[in-house]
Each structure stands twice: as C-alpha cells, then as structure tokens.
Amino acid sequence: MLALDGLRLVAALMVCLYHYTGRGGTVSESWHQSPSALFPALSRASVYGCLGVQFFFVISGFVICMSSWGRTLGDFFRSRVSRLYPAYWVALALVTAASLVLPVVVPPVRLDEFLVNLTMLQQPMGATRVLGVCWTLWAEVRFYALFALLVVVRGVTYRRVVLFCAGWTLAVAVCRTTGNALTDQVLMPEYAPFFVGGLALYLVHRFGGNPLLWGIVAVSLLLGQSEATRGLWHPAGHSGLHRDPYVVVLIVALAFGAVAAVAVGWTRWASWPWLTTAGALTYPFYLVHEHLGWFVIRVLHRALGLPPGATLGATVLAMLVLAWLIHRFVEKPLGRRLKNALRRTTVPRTPEPAA
C-alpha cells in the first residue's frame, strides 16, 4: 500500500501545479502576469492538473473501503472526524490570518462565515469558503455518509459493497435524466464513478479480480471519463484555457490504471519508507497549498524579485514543509486526542418511567 501513498502525493502535486501555473485569476495577480506567459510549456500541461481531484476520488474509494473493513459505524465516524478536522481547522486559521495581513491576495471572510467554515458545511450553507479546495471535502463527506449509512452500518462485506457500487451507478444514471437538484447533491453524478471505481478496485485487491468487479471498474471508467470531459474540456480560445478532450480521457484512464496496478499487486516493489511520509503530507499540503501558496508567490516574486522558476520551486517546498509541521504537531497529537475523546463518549440511557 506504500505506492498508494505516493499516488496521493502525485494527485496533490497535480492540483498544486494547476493552482500555481495552470489557471488565471488570483494567481495571475500574484505573479503580476498570466502563468501561461511565465511558464508557456509547463502551463500547457498543468491546465490538466485539476484532474488530480478525480484521481483523489478513485484513491479515496479504495482507501475508505479498506479502512472501514471490520469496523463498526462508530469506529468509522471517529476515524473520519479525527482524520479530517484537526489539519482543516489549522488551515482555516492560517489562511484567515494571511488574508488579514495581506488582503490584496485573498480578502478575509466575515466572522460568521469563518465560524460556519469550521463545520466543513459552508458550501451547502451558502457561506463564503475560506479554503478554495474545500469543495472537494464536501464531496468526500457526502461519499462517507452514503457509504456509512448504506454499508458500514450493517458491516462491510463483499456482497454489500458490490450492491452499493451497482446501486449507486444505476441511481446516477437515472439521476441524469431527472435534472433534480436534490438528487444531484446526494448522488453526485459527476464524481460517483470515481468513488465507485475505487471501491471496486479494493475488492479486486482483497478478493482477486473477476468479471463482475472488473465490469464495475470498466463502467466507472467509462462514466467517469464522460463526466470529466463534459465538466473540464474547453475548446481552443475559450477564455484563454484549452484542454484537449483526448488528453482528459487519457488522464482519467491513467488514474484508474494506477490504482488498478496497486490493486493487483504490481507495485509491491515500491516499498521505500519515504512514501509513508509522502502520504502523511498529502492532506495538509492539499489544504494549505492554494491560498497560502498565492501569498508566498506574491511576496517572493513581486516583493523580493525572485525569478519565476525559483519562486515556483520555493513555494512548493515551503508548502510541503508547512504540511509536515501540521502533520507532526497538529494531526498526530490532536487527531489521537480527538479520537480518544470520541471513543469515551457514550450514548446517555433513557431513564425508565416511574411505575
């Protein structure tokens, strides 16, 4: 499974390069010109970096199925809360502090909106997001809820996961014909194929491949590439951003293929210890890299005059170092304490009525 940690960091770096060199908007102001002018060759590749999110979702399906096996619903809840929230809260505080110091990059949100962001439910509540990347966490939370309520609550088994994958896929297909906003939010047709594909690939890893499981993976790949192309492809000349649909399909296929290689054991040779660290850094790095990276780019490049290439390398390195600090001094100790505190929580008994 060490290779899976490495793949997670690859996906995070894909998204990072997209935010630094593959898009316009706020990052262009930090660079003082379009990244496509500063990094013409790199920018043409990094516009596809946003597909790192879909890559993450395939990996997430695999990991959630693996980590929930043999666990109770309470175990699953505690593991998700203690894993997601400590680093997330610190990232909120860091980005908010930076926005107060240098609001020209990212303006600070109102206090009431910041407080809603602490719940990780800011997107459905309509509050301004502190972290630009947290929309993906809302997709993850919905996936966890569906999987927990339909599978984990009764115990994770091969049959239940297969039925969940088949049922979710069919529901997504029906959902696309209704145009109902509520079912779109619950079923996530644009992301479901990636989670389902990851779930099926874990079953391949645990039980071995068979036509049914590979069929689920194949259908997920076919639906996933369609959703990704529909959502991310832009023809040449479209707002200065061009993504080739053939490249989008190729990257989605490579994402599925990379996790499939882990599932069937082709990556057992990748046993370097540093991959564990790479996996540990992925989540905090993903949380802080976007907005804090834009702050660092503005300071290093516009204020201090560091060349673009050196600024890019220094910014990525700084975000990785910050991610390690968050993992070492926040995630590990606070996550453990939060999990233990939740484990000690008991459901109060309803007092019996007096005779």
N, C-alpha and C positions, 0 to 999 in steps of 0.2 A: 504493500500500500504506500510505500515511500514515493513511488512515482506519481501517485495521485496528489501528494503534497506539492511536488514540483509543477504539476499541471495547474494547480490552483494559482501558484505564483505567476505562471505564464499568462493565465487569463487576466490576472490583476494588472500585469505589466502591459498587456494589450489595451486595456481600458485606460491606463495611465498615459500611454503614448497618444491615444486618441484625444484625451483631455488637454495634453500639452502641445501637440503638433498636428492633430488631425481635424480640428474644428476651428471655428472663428468665435466671435462674441467676446466674452470677458477675457479669455486668454490672449486674444489679439491685442487688447489694450495693455495687458501685462508685458507682452513682447514689443509693444509700440508699433506693430505691423502684423499682417497676417502670417501665421506659421507656415503657410504654403509658400510664401516668398522667402522665408528664412531657411526652411528645410524642404526644398521642392521634391526631392526624391523620397525622403522619409515620410513626408506628408501624404504622398500618393498611396503609401502602404498603411499609414496609421489611421486613415479615414475608415478602415475596416476594423479598427481596434475595438469599436463599440460592440462587436460580436463576441468579445470576451465575456459579456454578460450572459449570452446564451450558452457559452462554454461553461460558465459557472453553474448554470441551472442543470446541465447534464451531470456535472460532478456532484451537485447538491442532491439530486435524486439518488445517485449511487450511495453517497455518504449517509444520508438520512435513513435509507433502508438498512444499511449496515449497522449504524449506531443504535437504531431502535429495536433491533432483533433481540428478543429475550427480555425486553424491558417493559415495565408497566407504564401506564399513561402518566403517572406521577413522575417516574424516572425521566421520561421523555420531556415533560414540561420543565422539570428542573434543569436538565442538561441544556435545553434551548435558551432558557432565560439567563442562566449563568454564563452561557457562551456568547450571547448577543449583546447584552446590555452594558456590562462594565466598560468595554472599549468604546461602545457607542456613546455613552454619557460623557466620557473624557473627550472624544472627538467633537461633540457638540460644544463643550466648554472651550476647547482650543480654537475652533473656528469662530465662535462668537467673540472671544477675546481678540482675535486677529481682526475681525470686522470692526470692532470698536477702535482699535489702534489705527487701522488703515481702511476706512470705509470706502475709499475710492475704488477698491478692488471688488469687494462684496459688501453691500450695505448690511448693517445689523438688522435683525428682525425685532419686532416688538416683544416685550416681556411675556405677554400672554401667548404669543406664538411660540416662543422659546420653550415655555412650560409644556405646551402641547407636544412639542417635538420630543420631550423626554419619554413620552409613552410609545413612540415609534408609530403612532397612528395619525400623524399630521396630514398625510395625503388624503385619506378618506374624510378627515375632518375639515379639509379645505384650508389648513394653515400653511403659511409660507415655510418651505423646507430650509433648515439650516445647512444640511448636507445635501449637495446636489445628487449624490449617488444613492440616497436613502430610498428612492422609489423602488429600487431592486429589493430592498429589505421588506417592503410591503408585499411584493410578490412572494418572497420567501415565507413570510408569516402566513399568508393565505395557503400556501402549499403545506406548511406544517399543520395548520388547522384541519385541512381536508384529510391529510394522511392520518393525523391523530384521531379524529372523530370517526373515520371510516375503517381504519385498520388497527392502529396501535391500541385503541380502547378494548378490542377483543383479543389482542395478541397477534403479533406479526407472524404470518405463515406464508408459505409459497402460494397456496391457493388464494388467500386473501389479497396478496399483493398483485397477483395476476388479474383477479377480478377487478381490483381497484384500477389497474392500468387500462384494462379493456373498457370498463365503465366510464372512466374519465375521458378516454379518447372518443368514445361514442357520444358522450354528452357534449363534448367540444364541437363535434361535427354538427349536432343538432342545434347547438347554441349559435353557430354561424348563420343559421337560417332564420333565426328569430329577431335578431337585432335588439335584444333586450339588454339594457344597461346593467341590470342587477345580475343576470346570469353571466354576463361578460366579466363582471367584477369577481364573481365567485369562482367561475370555471377557468378564467384566464386563457382563452383560446390561443393567444399569441405566444404564451410561454409554456403551456401544459405539455406539448410534445417533448420538450427538452427534459422536464422533470420525469415524465413517464419513461422516456428512453433511458435515463439514468437508473431508475428503479429496476427496469428490466435487465439492464446490464449487471446490476448487483446480483440478481437472481442467476444470471449466466455464471457469474464468478462463484457463487455459493453452491449451485446445483449442477453446473455444466450446461452447455448450450443445447437447445433442442429447437425444432422448427417453430414451436409456439413462441418461445422467448425471442428468437431472432426475428420472427414475424412482427412482434410488438416493437422491437428496436427499429426494424425497417420502416414500419408505418410511421413511427415517431420521427424518424429522419425525413421521410417524405413530407409529412405535415410541417415539420419544423423549418425545413428549407423554404417552403412556401410562405410561411408566416414571416420569416426573417427577410426574405426578398421583398415581400409586399410592404413591410414596415421600414426597410432601410435602403432599398435601392433608389437612387436618384439618377436620372439621365444626365448626360453632359450638359453643362450650362445651367443646371438647377441650383440657384443660389451659390454658385461657385463650388458646389460639392458634388462629386461624381463617384458613384460606386457601381461597378460592373456587376450585373446580376449573376454572371457565371462565377465571379470570384466569391460572392456571397454564398452561393451554393457550395462551392469548394471548401470554404472555411467551416461551414456548418458540418459538412461531411467529415472534415478533419477532426473537428471537436468530438463527434460521435466515435470516430475511428480511434482517437487517442484514448478515450475512456474504455472502449472495447478492448484495446490492447492490454490495458490494466486488468480488465475483467477475465480475460482468457490466460493471463499469466505471462504474457510476452515481455513484461517489464520487470520481472523479478531480478534481473541483473542490476537494475538501478537501485542500489542499496546504500548509497552514500549518506552518512549521518546528517550532513548539512541540509538534506531535503526535509528533514523534520523541522528544522528552523525555518526553512522557506515556507512550509505550510503554516507554521505558527504566525509568521509575519503577515500572511495574506490578508486576513480580515482587518486588522488595524491599519495596514497600509492602504487598503481599499477605502476605508472610511476617511482618512485624512488627506490622501494624495491630491484630490481635486482642488478644493478651495485653498488649502494651505500651500499647495504647490504653486498656485497662481500668485499668492503673496510672495513666496520666495523668488519666483521668476521676476516679478516686478522689482524687487529690491536688488537682486544680483545683476540683472541685465540693464534695467533703466536707471537705477540709482548708482550702482557701483561700476557699470560699464563692462561687466564680464561678457565675453563673446557668447553667441547663441549656443554653440555646441557645449562649451564648458558649463554654461548655465543649466542646460538640459541635464547633463550628467550629474552636476552637483545637486540639483533639485530632486532627482530620483533617489540619489544616495541619501540625501537629508530625510526624505520621507521614509526610506527603509530603516534608517537609524531611529527615527521617531517611532516607527511601528514596533521596533524591537523594545524600546523603552516602555511603550504602552503594554506590550505583551508581558515584559518582565516584571514591571512594577504595578500594573493595574489588573490585567487579565488573570494572571496566575493567582495572586493572593486574593483579590476581590471576588473573582469568579468562584474560587473554592469556598470562601466565606458565604457568598450568596447561596450557593448550592446547599451548604450545610444548614443555613438558616431555613431554607425552604424545606429541607428534609425534616427538620424538627417541628415544622408546622403541622398541627393536627386539626382535623375537622371537628368542631365542637358537637357534642352529642345533644340531641334534642331532649330536654327533660320530659320525663313521662308525666302525664297528667295525674293530678292527685286523685285518689279514689274517692 
